């Protein structure tokens, strides 16, 4: 299990315990964290679970695959260095303490 901090665009923090094997998106969805819509349910077919990984975590999360990179083109104000689709980040003990910032809106 990993403790993940989701920070809304307005600065509100949500610290959530997320079970290993779930995704960062599922952790937000299952705990009613506002700011992650997850319209496609985690199929990497939209960009509504977009978040910015905290700078100190960018190198620690699993590498992005091509499909995720393509979908980020549709995200609101993507940051090439920090943007990720949270449905593509599987939770492990190694992600304990992960911090993600949520964008102003999802599109």
N, C-alpha and C positions, 0 to 999 in steps of 0.2 A: 504494500500500500504506500502511496505517496501523498504528501500534503502539497497541494497546488494552490497558488494564489492567483486569482483572476481579478484584475483591476479594471473596473469600468472606466469609460472615457471621462466621467466626472470625478474620478479618483476613489470611488467606493470600492473597498476591497472585500473579496469573498475568499476565505481560506477553507478549502474543501479536502477531505480525505477521499482519494480515488483509488479503487481497487486495481491491482495489477491486471493487465489484460484488457482493461477498458481503454478508451481513448480520452484525450484531454477534452474533446467535445462532449463525450458521454458524461464525463464528470460534471461539466457545466450544466448540461441538459437535465441530468438526474437530480441536481441540487438547485434547480431553478435560478441559475445565475443569469441575469439579464445581459443581453449583448451578444449572445451566440444563438442564432436562429436555427441552424442545422436543418434547413429546408429539405435537403436530399437524404437526411438520416444517416449520413456518414459514408455515402457512396463515392465521394470525391467527384460529384457531378454538379456542384455549385460552389459558391465562395462565401456562403453565409455563416461559416464557422471560423472565418478569418480572425487572426490575432497576431499581435507583435510579441515575439519571444524576447524576454529581457536580455539585454546585451551579454550579461555574464553566463547565459544559458545557451546562446546561439550555437556554440561548438559542442554542447553536451547532448542536444536532442538528436535523434536519428536523422540521417541525411534525407533530403527531399528527393522524391522520384519525379520523373518527367511529367506524369499526369497532374500531380499537385502543382508543379511549376506552371503548367499551362492554365490551370484553373485560377491561379492567383492573378492572371491578367484581368480577370473579371471582378476582383476584389476592390473595395473602396480604399483608395490611397495606399496601395501596397508599398512596402519598403523592401527593396531587393535584399537587404542584409538581415531583416528581422521577421518578415511576414511568413506565416505558416497557416495551413489549414489544420485546425485542431483535430479534425476527424482522422488525420493521417499520423498523429503522434500517439503511439501506444504507450501506456503508462507502465513503468517498471520501478523498482526500488531506486534505480539510478536517477529518476526524475523527482525524488523527494526534495521539495523546496522550490520547484519550478515556479516561475512567475511569468504570467502572460498579461499583456495589456490589450484591452479590447478597443476596436476602432470606434469612431464617433457613430457610425452606422454600418449596417450590412446591406449589400446590394446583390 
